[in-house]
Amino acid sequence: MKVAVIGVGSTKFGEHWEKNLRQLAIEAGTKAILDAGIRGRDIDAMYLGNMSAGRFIGQEHVAALVSGELGLTIPAVRVEGACASGGLALRQGVFSILSGQHDIVLVGGAEKMTDVMTDGATSCLMGAADQEWEAYYGVTFPSLYAMIARRHMFEFGTTREQMAKVAVKNHHNGSMNPIAQFTNEITVEDVLNSPMVADPLTLYDCSPITDGAAALIICKAELAKKYTDNPVYIIGTGQASDTLALHDRKSLTTLDASVKAAQKAYKEAGITPKDIDLAEVHDCFTIAEIVATEDLGFCKKGEGGKLLDEGVTNIDGKIPINTSGGLKAVGHPVGATGVKQAVEIVLQLRGQAGKRQVKDAKIGLTHNVGGSGATAVVHIFSR
Amino acid sequence: MGHESSVPLFWRLIKPRYQLIGTKCKTCGNVFYPPKYLCPVCRKEGVLEDIKFKKTGKILTFSIVRSAPTGFDKETPYAVAIIELDDGPKLTSQIVDWKEDDLKIGRRVEACFRRIYTDGEEGIINYGLKFRPV
């Protein structure tokens, strides 16, 4: 399978008190359209990843809202899979092109999270977990990932320092990314000494609450050269699901949905994990990046922590992870994240990632997770 | 959890939540808690019946919530855990009446009936099972 990405755009990620959801979405969409060098009327359809506008800003029907603001009357569909909404929107866009129905598609992701108080945002996010059997008992998202972390430490000897190193690395990468919410460098001590949120995870183990939007223009592979000399191709896509509740799963330290989604994407692309030059993985919490590197096959199960000790996942390492700064430093506007991951990989494969450029990057991967692992979606990109 | 939701939202789950009643599939013999409405193993060949589980089990993993959602703020900090019942199923709940060295993987616990949270000022007081060290 082959679909081309010919345009990318994103807003700055952060607390946008002065901008609403539609402004953020328009800004990202317009940037992607200009980057692709197409006209708005060339777009055949739009897929928009958005987790919870209904609860964050009381607004449903947001795909039509955005297409209307863009002056487009094309089919516009909102795609929801909690924090994986953006990745799922991309996958639906890819399918709509492969089906032959559309030639050029706008894929967007947007979330406006700071129009509710922190309490409210936390409670919206908890909608990604099982309301009746997890949230009912006072479990929060940090505590769900904390329970994964605790079990990972127990089974494999993963340390708090290794988790902290995820945050340190991602803040370092984010310091070179103009769209990142956090551009400050931090130390392992900063992470360990920041306020405890859900033992053993501290504040700096957690991705923040963020407003932001990202967009891609994708098209039929044969059309790509008409618009750009530098197309990036999507050569594999995979998605899988698992039970909503963490306690229902076979393992507490592996996200089976990630494993299955990755296997499918690798197979479709005809490659193995060894062929990947860099990856954007779903580090909603530091432990999540460690688990992801294992589940995606970059190391053996249980050895994700060691990758951090050895610097393997640094920008100049063997398999750079989250060169953008990840969810941790760029921020995590839930519906936008999966699309932003794709924007980063496209910039890297085009050689346009500035100071965070990975040398000679040819093949990149994105990994986007919903909830504590009930949805996972993986895409593989090649230049 | 929304505030001041209507009664059926809570009422319909009283039996499983208060009495640790889940389901057992007569076809494959698997047991489920929280209860399933379709056997995920046998699907159309499955036949589910209610089963009451013994209230003992052990901690598989845990955390202490320091930043709580609305309705739980007065309890902060509180311990949450995934518990494996001796009868097999795994579930999520709170650990109560604990001292520091009780919070460890493998610690034996038993279910006890407690208040969980109040749904807003005029809302329903929700009850259910928490677990305490034995």
Boltz contact constraints between the chains, C-beta under 6 A:
constraints:
  - contact:
      token1: [A, 119]
      token2: [B, 70]
      max_distance: 6.0
  - contact:
      token1: [A, 122]
      token2: [B, 69]
      max_distance: 6.0
  - contact:
      token1: [A, 123]
      token2: [B, 69]
      max_distance: 6.0
  - contact:
      token1: [A, 133]
      token2: [B, 34]
      max_distance: 6.0
  - contact:
      token1: [A, 134]
      token2: [B, 92]
      max_distance: 6.0
  - contact:
      token1: [A, 135]
      token2: [B, 1]
      max_distance: 6.0
  - contact:
      token1: [A, 137]
      token2: [B, 92]
      max_distance: 6.0
  - contact:
      token1: [A, 137]
      token2: [B, 93]
      max_distance: 6.0
  - contact:
      token1: [A, 137]
      token2: [B, 94]
      max_distance: 6.0
  - contact:
      token1: [A, 138]
      token2: [B, 72]
      max_distance: 6.0
  - contact:
      token1: [A, 139]
      token2: [B, 80]
      max_distance: 6.0
  - contact:
      token1: [A, 139]
      token2: [B, 92]
      max_distance: 6.0
  - contact:
      token1: [A, 140]
      token2: [B, 65]
      max_distance: 6.0
  - contact:
      token1: [A, 143]
      token2: [B, 63]
      max_distance: 6.0
  - contact:
      token1: [A, 143]
      token2: [B, 65]
      max_distance: 6.0
  - contact:
      token1: [A, 143]
      token2: [B, 80]
      max_distance: 6.0
  - contact:
      token1: [A, 146]
      token2: [B, 63]
      max_distance: 6.0
  - contact:
      token1: [A, 147]
      token2: [B, 61]
      max_distance: 6.0
  - contact:
      token1: [A, 147]
      token2: [B, 63]
      max_distance: 6.0
  - contact:
      token1: [A, 147]
      token2: [B, 82]
      max_distance: 6.0
  - contact:
      token1: [A, 150]
      token2: [B, 61]
      max_distance: 6.0
  - contact:
      token1: [A, 151]
      token2: [B, 61]
      max_distance: 6.0
  - contact:
      token1: [A, 154]
      token2: [B, 105]
      max_distance: 6.0
  - contact:
      token1: [A, 196]
      token2: [B, 66]
      max_distance: 6.0
  - contact:
      token1: [A, 197]
      token2: [B, 66]
      max_distance: 6.0
  - contact:
      token1: [A, 197]
      token2: [B, 67]
      max_distance: 6.0
  - contact:
      token1: [A, 198]
      token2: [B, 63]
      max_distance: 6.0
  - contact:
      token1: [A, 198]
      token2: [B, 65]
      max_distance: 6.0
  - contact:
      token1: [A, 199]
      token2: [B, 63]
      max_distance: 6.0
  - contact:
      token1: [A, 199]
      token2: [B, 64]
      max_distance: 6.0
  - contact:
      token1: [A, 247]
      token2: [B, 82]
      max_distance: 6.0
  - contact:
      token1: [A, 247]
      token2: [B, 90]
      max_distance: 6.0
  - contact:
      token1: [A, 247]
      token2: [B, 91]
      max_distance: 6.0
  - contact:
      token1: [A, 247]
      token2: [B, 92]
      max_distance: 6.0
  - contact:
      token1: [A, 252]
      token2: [B, 61]
      max_distance: 6.0
